[in-house]
Amino acid sequence: MTTTNQSLEFAVTGMTCASCVMRVEKVLRKIDGVTDASVNLADEHAQIDASPAVLPQAIAAVEKAGYGVIREQVELPIIGMTCASCSARVEKAIRKVAGVVSVNVNLGDDRATVDYLPMISSVETITAAVEKAGYGVIPVARTSDTADVEADARAAELATRRRRLIVSMLFALPLFVVSMSKDFGLIAPWPIGSAVEMVAQNDISHMHMMPAATDALNWLFLVLAIPIQTYAALDFYRHAWSALRSRTANMDTLIVLGSSAAFWYSVWLLVSGGVGHVYFETAGTIIALILVGKYLESRARSQASQAVRTLIGLQPKHTRILRAGEIVEIPTNHVRRGEIVIVRPGERIPVDGSILAGDTSIDESMLTGESMPVVRQLGARVIGASINLTGEIQIRAEAIGSDSVLAQLIRLVRQAQGSRAPVQQLVDRISAVFVPIIIVIALVTFGVWWLLGGQTPTNAMMFAVAVLVIACPCALGLATPTAIMVGSGVGAQKGILIKGAAALERLAHVNTVAFDKTGTITEGAPTVTDAGDDLQVLAIAASVAQGSNHPLSLAIVRAAQNAGLTIVSAQQRQDLVGRGASALLDGDTVIIGNQAAMHESHVDLSACADRITALQRAGQSIVIVARAGKALGVLGLSDRARVEADQVVHDLHEMRVRTAMISGDNKATADVIAGQVGIDEVVAEVLPAQKVDAVTTLQQRGVVAMVGDGINDAPALAKADVGIAMGSGTDVAIETADVIMMRSDLTMIGQAIRLGKATLRTIRWNLFWAFAYNVVGIPIAAGLLYPWWGIQLSPIVAAAAMAFSSIFVVTNSLRLRNALQ
């Protein structure tokens, strides 16, 4: 099958000259399927003649060449998906749209995340493709009321399901009761036509041989079954037809085949004058029971995504601002950066900003998980969605809309919930072929029982219908995403942000946690505890340390200031990464730092060797001060271990997780700190780049989580199997990490690992149930037990089992909400 090439245009960033243009054109022309490529430097657009399917390769090639491609991402709430086959079909339909780079459809929260090129495609085009595939898209305006729009649409969808469920139950219950009563002889037939004469002649014994049409009860059953088939089951038929037009099959296909086989066989029996049992109650009850299951499943799934809805609901809809000296109230999404916002006690802070007037206590528990209020005074930064507790404050709006902490938090949680765990790959492969295989099994079952098993066509049909109805791809499709949704949502509520399903899964396998020392195991606020006898050494050290953000430098400057020492301005100041700093003072080169820095500069340390050893044995970090190649003195600094550090290490050991500490500090000091908190292994005196090697060595023994907070920790965080950044860390560390702690509390590390283990355990149980249910249920439905014990599974029982299987998976995932309690 050949695909017609199209002229596809997209915007490229990072080009600065004609050489850039030639390079981009060259990489694009190398791609199979691209017949021509041209790049315009003036408007920074690239145009290729190729099939839309080539776009992801083209973008990857441009980005690999060092340039960027402008694209947009949209999240579309999808209506009508019921199983993994549906999500796969929606994904396939969107992927076919020209300009779509990537798409991920999450059955757990009924969302499609689409990455597309705005110059080629649009939200409207993508929506049309979804609707053509037989599903719906909730129109979402890009305003603060997005959550309300979606919530209303979801409520309307649930209300429709409820109406269809009520209708099905109103007709299916009497249909089932009366039919079963007739089968068990509790109700006599209602003869009409020739059957009346048999009753008159007391020839009741032969009535079972009379045409089905001669029993008025059968016609009553038809009347009761019609509303179920034409209204209650309408969505099943609509989705099955859409799947058929696309030459695919899904769960709705199985339901429609099973229910329709029983219904239309019974109709044929009535209108043709045939003799036999009608199965209207089977057709109607199958639909009713599955609708019950789908309705309960929808309610349970809505609880699985409760975390995101809770976060969205935190932002106030209206905000008071100060304009032209007057207080006016406007929608929060109309607040502009730089405006002054007024927040009264008891109200939620609408936007991120800094306090211009007033001081207060703020409850940030909904964002950080910290239950204790925090004091915020003039100039302090406040986070939108937190609660102002005690005093009225005025804040300057600094981060609004998608730039706010709350928006980023919601985005991270949604990304995690929509991501696929590695374990999902096997499920996706099975789901792709599940429904066709079940249809084949049902046909084989019918043929075997009819042609080889000596059963009537009617009974053989009931075996096949049971197979079609009991098979459940939904449980397979929901097993992983629902657990990921609940697990990541629980983490967010506790202040633990997990960036993806893969990270959550890897957390479950962590057997070693490596900590950075300064600011992670310790408080990150060192103080000068021993400045020696000559305070001038401290003043010289402060002159070089001034301007650095390193915790030791800040401590030295603070100590000099507290001592009233004069700090002069140094020239040509230079940081010595992992070792210290150097500068010129009055023409002399002054170096402050560790022993490595001194050895590099050939400074003789023999005169202060005893003092260095004594300070290190006392667990203090040392800063040696040298001027003009001569050691002037040694400063001792101490940084207390965090209060919770020893308990955290103990809890990790209880989980059979080894602990390690990686530090650039000297071995003696690192050993003292490690000994205080009970850490198993110490890797000391390493430069930032060497931390990566230390992590690599630890990985030879298992799965390693690295915990850090600084720029120098970023490479190690990236190298570790799971990088964990503390909330007080730098942007680089947070960007690199897989897991972000919203507050600087080491106890959250154990919680994160427990959450990972609980989530993976839930996924495994879900998959076990989904696979075991189908592996056991389908053979029984096909009649495996019938030859020996005469056990034939009724299609009604099969439908009930199918409905229960999905509910079990979702409700089992919801148990994760108690994982950290």
N, C-alpha and C positions, 0 to 999 in steps of 0.2 A: 504494500500500500504506500503510495507516494503522497507527500504533503506539499502543497503549493507554497513556494517562498513568498515572503512579504517584505516590504520595506519597513524596518523597525528602527525607531529613533529613541535614543535615551541620552540623558545628561551625564557628562563625565566631569569629575573634579580633580584638581591637582595638576593639570597641564599648564606649563609655563612657556613653552617654546615649540618650534617646529619639530625638534627632535622628539618631544613628548608625543606630538601628533603621529609621527612616523612609527613610534614604538607601539602606540595603541592600535594603529591600523595593522601593524605587523602581527600582533598577538591575535587580533580578531580574524584576520585572513587565514590563520593557521587552523582555525576550528573547522572540523568536518561539518559540512552543511552550509557554511557561509560562502556565498558565491561572490560577494563584493562587500567592501567596507570602506567608508570614508569618514574622516574626522575633521571637524571645523574648529579651529582654535578660537575664532572670534566669539562664537556663542557657546563653545565647549560642548558641542553635541556630537554624538557618534551615530552613524547610520549604517545599518547592515541589511543585506538582502539574505534572508534566511527564514527557516521555519520558526514559529514562536517557541517550539520545544527546545531550540538551541539557546534561548536567552539565558538560562542559568549558567551554561558553560561560558557564554560571552562575558557575563558579569564577573564570574570567577576568574576568567583570564585577565580582564582589565584590573581587577583588584590585586591579583597576584603580581601584575606588572608594576604595582605601586600606586595605582590611582583609585579613585572612588567612583561609585555610580549612585546617583541620587534616586532614591526609591522611597516609597511610603508603605506604612503598615496600617492595616485596618482590622478590627475585630468585629465580625458579623455574627450576631445571635441567630441561630438557625432554628426553624420550626419544622417539626415532622420527623426528625430522626428517631428511630426506635432501636437500632442495633448496630453492630460493627459494620455490617454490609452497607447500611445507610451512610455512615460517616465516610466509608471508603468511596461510596458513589459520589457524595458531595465533593469530596477531595478531588476525585477524578474530573468532575465537571468543571471545577474552578481551575484546576491545573491546565485544562485545555484553552482557557481564555488567554488570548495574546496579551503579553505584558506581565503575566503573573510569574513571579520568580520562584516563590515557594508558598506552600499552603500546609497548614496543620489543622485538622478538624478534630476537636476534642468532644467525644460522645458524653464525657462526664458532665460538662456544663453547657453542651449544645452550642459551642462557639467555633467559628472558623477564623483562624488568624492567617491573614493573607499579606504577603510581601509582594508589592507590585510596582511597576514603573509607571508613574503618573502621566508620562507623555504618550504612553501606548494604551493603557487601560484606565478604568475608573471604577469607583464603588458601584455605580449603576450597571456597568457591564458585567461585573462579577455577580451582582444580585440577579441579573437576568439569567445568567448561566445556572445559578442555583435553582431558580424558579422553573427553568426549562427542564431541569432534572427531576422536578416533581416535589420540591421542598420550598419552604418559605424563608424569607429573611425579614427580621424585625427592623424597620427603618429607625435608625438612631441618629438624632441630630447631635452635633458636637458641641454640647452645652453642658452646664452643670446638672441639667435634668436628665442626662443620659440614663442614669440608673432608674429614674421614674418611668421613662419611656419603655425601657426593657421590662421593668417589673410589671407594668400594666399589660404589656403584650404577653408575658409569661402567664400572668393571672388569667387573661382571656383564653389562652391556649389550654390551661388547666381546667377552666370553667367548661370549655367545649368537651374536653375529655370526660368531665364529670357528668355533663348532660347525656353524652353517649352511653356512659356507664349506667346511669339511672334508667334510661330507656331500655337498655339491654336487660337489666335486672327485672324491670317491670314485666317484661314479656318472657324472659327466660325462666324465671321462677315458676310461674303457673305452667309453662310448657313442660318443664322438667318434672314437676310434681304430678301432673295429670298423666304424662306419658309413663312415668315409673309406676304409678298406681294401676294403669292399664296393663303394663307388662307383668305385674305381680298379681293380677286378677282382682284387685280391689275395686276397679271400675269396669263395668261391662262395656263392650263396644256399643256404639250408637249406629245401628244398621240403617242403611238407606238403599233404595233401589231393590235389587234382587235379594239382598240380605234380609229385607223385611219378610219376604216369603219364607225364608229359612227359619226365621224366628217364629213365624206363625205355625210352622210345621215342627217346632221344637228340635230342629236340626242344628243345634248350636255347635256340635262337635266338629262340623265341617266348615265353620265360618272362617277358620284360619286359612282355608284354601280359596276363599273368595277374594276378588280383586280389592286392593287397598282402597280404591275409590269408593267402595260401598260402606266404609266406616266413616261416619260424620266426624268422629274424633280426629281422624287424620287430616281432614280439611281444617278443623280448628287449629291443629298443630301448624299447618301451613300459614294460616292467618297470623298466628302468634310469632312465627319465625320470620315473616317478611319484614317487619320493622327492624328486626335485628340485622338482617342482611342488607337492607337498603339504607338504613340510617346509622345504626350503631357501628357497623363494620365498614362504613364508607371510607375512612382513612386507610384501612388495610387494603381495600380494593384500589384506591387511588394510587397508593405508593407501589403496590404490586404491578399495576399497569405501567407506571412510569419506569419501573425497573425492567419490565418486559420490553418496552420501547427502546431502552438503552442496551438491550441484549444482556442484561444481568439479572441476578436474583438476590433477594434479601429475606429477612425474617417474615415480612408481610407476605411474600410469595408462599412460604410454607403454610402460614395461617390461612390464606385465601384458598390454597389448594386443598387443605384438609377440610375446612368448613364447607367450601363449595362442593366438594365431592359428596359429602353427606347430604347437603341441601338439594342439589340438583338431581342426585340419584332418587331422592324421595319424591321430588316434583315429577320426575319422569315416570316413577312407579304409579303416581296418582293419575296422570293424564293419559298414560298408555294402557291403563286397565290391568297392569301387572299385579302379580301376587307376591306378597312379602312384607317385611317390616320396614316402616319408614323411620328415618333418622333425623327428623327435624329437631328433636330435643338435643341430639348430639351437635348438630350445626350451631344451634343457638347458644347452648351452654358453653361450647368452646369459645365463642366470641365473648360472651359475658365474663367468663373466668379470666381470659387474657386481658380484657379491659380492666378488670379489678386489679390484676397484677401490674399493668402499665400505669394505672392511676397511682397506686401506692408507690411504685418505683419512681414516678415523677416527683411525688412529694418528698420521698427520701433523697432523691438527687438534688432537689432544691436546698435541702439541709446541708448537703455536701459542699455546696458553694456559698454557704452562709458567711464564711469568713470575709470574702471579697465584698459582699453586699453590706456587711457590717462596717467595713472600712469606708466604703463609698458614702454610707449614711452619716459618717462622722462630721463631714464638712457642713457648716451652717448654710442654709439657702440664702440668707440675707445678712448684710454687713452694714454697720454704722461707720460712716467716714466723715472727716472734717473737710468741708469745702467752703471756701470764702468765709471762714469763721463760723459756719453753721453746721450742725450735725444733720446729715441726711442718711436715709437708709436705702441701699441699693442691692440688687442681686449680687451674690458673691462673685459670680463669674464676670461681673462688670468692673470689679476692682482693678485699678491699674497700678503697675509697679511705681513705688515712690509715694503713693497716697498714704495719708495718716488714718489709721483705723482705731476706733475706740471700742474697747472690750470691757464690759462690766463684770463684777464678781458673779460667778455661777454660769457664765456663758462660755461657749467654745470659741477658741481663737480661730478666725476664719482663714487666715493666710500666714505664711512664714514671714518673719520680720524681726526687727530689733526694737527694744523698748526705748521710747523717746521720753516718756514721763510716767512716773509711778513705779511702785515695786509690788510684788505679789508672790504668792505660792501657786504653782501650776501642777496639775495632775496630768502626767504624760503616760499613764499606764496603758492606754489604748494603743500607743505606738511603741513603747519600749518594754512593756510588761512590768515596769517598776511600780510597785504599789504606793511607795512613799512620795508625797509631794516634794517638788524641788523649788527652791527660792530663786526668783529671777528679779534682778534689779536693773537700774538704768544702764542701757547699752547692751544688756544681755540678749541673746538670740532666743526667740520662741518659735515653736513649731505649730503650724496650723493643725486644727482638730483636737489639740490638747485643751484642757479646761482651766480657765482662770478662776482661782478659788477665793482669794481674799481681798484684793484691791483693784480699783479701776486703773487701767493702763492705756496708754496710747502707744501704738507701734507703727513703724514705717514698713509698708508692704515691700518685701524684697523678692520673694519667690512665689509666683502665682501660677495657677493652671497646672500644666504638665511639669513645670519646674519645681513644684512644691514637694516636700518630703512625703506627704500623704499620697500624691499622684505617683511618685516613684515607687513607693511601697506597694500600691495597688498594682502597678505595672509589673513589678518583680514577682508578686504572688501569682498574678495571672500567667506570666511566662512560665513559672514553675508548674502551675496546675495544668497548663496546656502542653507541656513538654512530654516526650515519650521516654519512659524508662527502658533501659536495654532489654529487660525481661519481656517487654511488650513486642519485640520484633517477632518472636515465635508465634505469639497470639495473632499478630497481623497476617502472617503467612497462612495460618490455619483458617482464619476468618474469611480470607479471600476465596477459599475453595469450599467452605463449609456447606453453604446452602446447596450448590449443585450436587455435592456428594450425597446429601440427605435426600434430595429428589431421586437420585439414582437408587439409593437404598430402598426408598418407598416403592418405586416401580418394581425392583427386584423382589421385594417382600410380597407385593400383590401377585406377581407372576408365579413365584414359588408356591405360595399357599393355594392358588387357584389351579395351576397346572400340575403341580407335583404333590401338594399336600392334601388333595381331596376336599378342599373347602369350596363352598359356593362363592361365586363372584362377590356377593354381598359381604360375606364374612372376610374374604380376602381383602376387600376394600377397607374394612374396619381396621385390619392390621396395618395397612398402608397409611390410613388417616392418622392412626395413633403415632406412627413414626414421624409423619410430617409435623404433628402438633407438639410432640414432646421435645423435639430437637430445639435447642435454644442457643443461638449465636450471641444473644444479648448478654448472657452471663459471662461469656468469654470476653466480649468487647468492653464490659464495664469493670472487669476484675481489677485491672491496673489503674485506669484513670480515676476511678472514684477514690481509691486508696490514696493516690497521689494528691488529689484535690483536698481531701480531708487532712492528710498529714501535713501538707504545706500550709494549709489554713490554720491548723493548730499551732504550727511553728510561728506563723506571723502574729497570732494573738499573744504568744509568749515572748515576742520580740526577737524571734529567730527567723531570719529571712534566708530561705534556701533557694538558690537561683535556678534549679532544674531538677527534674526527676532523677537524672543520672547521679547528681550529687547526693540526693536523698538516699538512693540505693547504695552508693559507696559508703555513706556514713554507717550503714548497718554492718559493714565489713571491717571497719577501722579496728586495728589491734595495737596501734601505737599512736600516741598523741605527743607531738613535739611542740614545746613552748619556746617562744622568744623570752628572754629574761626581762630586760628593761621595759616597763610599761605593760607587761603581760603577766608574768609571775610576780613582779614587783609593782609598786604603785606608780612608778614612772615619775616620781617627784623626789629625786635624790637631794640630799643636803650635804654641805661640807661639814664633816664632823671633826676633822683634824687638819688644821691649816699649818701646823708646825709652829716654830718659835718666831719666824720672821714673816709678818703680815705683808711685807712688800712683795713676797713671792705670790701671795694671793692677788694683790693688785695687778701685778704683771700678767698673771694668768687670766684675770678678768678682762684686761685690755685686749688680749688675743681672742678670748671667748666671745666678746661682745659682738652681737650681730648674728650669732648662730642660734638655731632652734633646737640643737641637740640638748637633751635633758641635763647632761653633765655640764655643758656650757652655761645653760640657764642657771643651774645651781651655783656655779662659781661666781657669776655676775651678781646674783642675789646676795651671796655671802659677803662679797666685797662692798656692796651697797649698804648692807646692814651694819658692816664694821666701819662705815664712814670713810672708806678708802677712796682715793682719787683714781678714776678709770680714764686713761688717756686713749685717744684715737690711734689705732694701729694702721699702718699702710700695708698694701699688697697682701691683705689677709687671704688665706687659702685653706680650704678644708682638706684634710688628709683622710680620705674615706676609710672608715673602720680603724683609724689610728689616732686621729687628733686634728690639730690645726697649726698653722704657722703664720707669722706676720713679721713686719719690720717695726721695731721700736727704736727711735733715735739712731737709725742706721744699723742696729743689730738685729740679726735673725733670731726670733724667739719661737720656740716650739713647745707646745703643750700637748700631752697625749700619753699613750701607753709605751711599754718597753719597745714594741716593734717600731714605733715612730722614732725613738731615740737610737735604736740600733741602725736604722736606715741613715740617720744623720751622723753616725759615728760618735755619739755622745757617751762619754765614760760614766757609768752608773755605779762604779765601785764604792764611791763615798756614801751613797744613799741606799745601798743594797739591803742593809739590815732593816732600815725603816720600811722599804718596799715589802719585804717579807713579813714584817710584823703587821702591817696594815692589811695585807692579803689574808693572813691567817685569821684576822679579826672579821673577815667577810666584807671588807670595804673595797670599793673600786678605787684605783689610784690614777692620778693625773700628775705626771712628772713635768716640771717646768725647767726648760733649758734655755740659756741665752748665750749667743756667740759660741756655741759648741760645748758649753759647760753646764752641768746640772746644778740648778739653784735650790731645788727643794721638791718635796712630794706632798700633794694634797690627798687626803683621804675622804671619800664620799660614800655615804651609805644610802641605800634605797630599800625601804622595808618591804618584805613580802606582803602580798595582799592578805587580808584577814581570812578570806575564804580559800586561799590557795591549798593549804594542807588538807582540808576536807574534800576539795575537788579531786586532788590526787588520790586520796583514799577511796573516793567513790569510783574513780576510773579503775583502780586496782580491783575493786569489788566486781567490776564488769569484765575483769581479766584483760584489761587494756594496759599495756606498758606505757611508761611516761619517759620523756626525754626533754632536756633543755639545751637549746642551741644559743650560744652567746658569744659576742665579741669580746667580752670581759675576760680577765685573767682566770686561769684554772682554779686557783685557790679560792677566789671570791665566789666564782660560780658554784664550786663544790659546797661552800658554806650555805648559800641560798638554797641549793638543791637539797641539802641535808635537812634544812629547816622544814621543808614542805614534803619531803619523802620521795623526791623524783628518782627514778631508777638509773638514769644514764645522763651524763653531762658531756656535751661537745663544746669546748670553750676556745677562746682566742682565735675565732674564725672571722674572716672578712665577709661582707655581705655576699659576695659572689661564691664564697666557700660554703655558705649556708645551703646552697643548692646541692653541693656534693654531700653534705651531711644528711640531707633529706634522702638523696639517692641511696646512700649507704643503709639508712633505716628501712627503705623500701625493699631491700633484699630480704627482709624478714617478715614482710607483710604489707598491709594497707596502712598508710600513714596520713594522719591529719596534722597539719601545721597551723599553729595559732600565733598570730602576730598582729602588730598595729602600725608599723612604721614603713616608710618608703623602702628602707633596706631589707624589709621582710618580703616585699612583693615578689621577687624571683623565687624565693622558697615557697611562698604560698601557691604560686603558679605550678611549681614542680610537684608539690605534694598531691596525693590522690584526692584529698579534700583540703582546700585552703579555707581557714576560718579567720575572719577579720573582726577585731573588737570594735564596738561602736565608736570609741574615741579615736580610732585609727585614722590615718591619712586617706585621702581620696584614692591614691594609687593602690594602697593595700585593699581598700574596700572594692575597688573596680576589679582587682585581680582575683579576689577570693570567691569561693563557691558558696560559702555560708557567711552571713553577716549577723553579728550580734548587735542589736539596737542599743544595748547599754554595756558598760564595761563591768561585766559580772561573770567570773569564770565558771560559776555553777551552771551557766547556760550550755557549756560544752558537753557536760554529761547529759543534760536534757536533750541536746541535739542528737547525740549518739543513740540515746534511748528511743527518741522519736524515729530515727532511721531504722533501727531494729524492729520497732513495732510496726512501722509501715511496710517493711519488706515481709515481715511475718504475715501481715494481713493480706498482702498481695499473693503470697504463696498459698495461704488458705483459700483465698478467692479462686485462684487458678486450679487448685486441687479440686475444689467443689465443682467448678465449671466443667473441668475435664471429666471428673469421676461421674458427675451427673449424666453427661452425654454418653460416656463409655458404657455405663450400666443401664441407663434408661432406654437408649435406642434399641439395643438387642432385646430387652424385655418387651418393648412396644412392638417389635417385629415378630414376637411370638416365640422367643427362645425357650420359655418355660412351658409353653402350651403342649408339646408332645408328651411330656412326662407328668405334669401335674394339672393340665387343663387350665392353666392360668392365662387368661387373655386380658391385656390391659385395655380398659375402655378409653376411647379418645377423650372422654370427659375428664377422667383421672389424669390422662396425659396432659391435657390443657392446664389443669390445676397445678401439676408438677412443674410445668414450664413457667407458669406465672410466678410460682414460689421461688424458682431458681434465681431469677433476676433480683427479686426482693431480698433474698438471702445475701447476695453479693453486696448490694448497696448498703443494707443495714449492718452487715459485718464491717464494712468500711467505716460506717458512722461510729462504730465502737472506738475508733482512733481518737475521737474527741476527748476521751478520758485517759489518753496515753500518758499525759504529763501531770495528772492529778495525784 
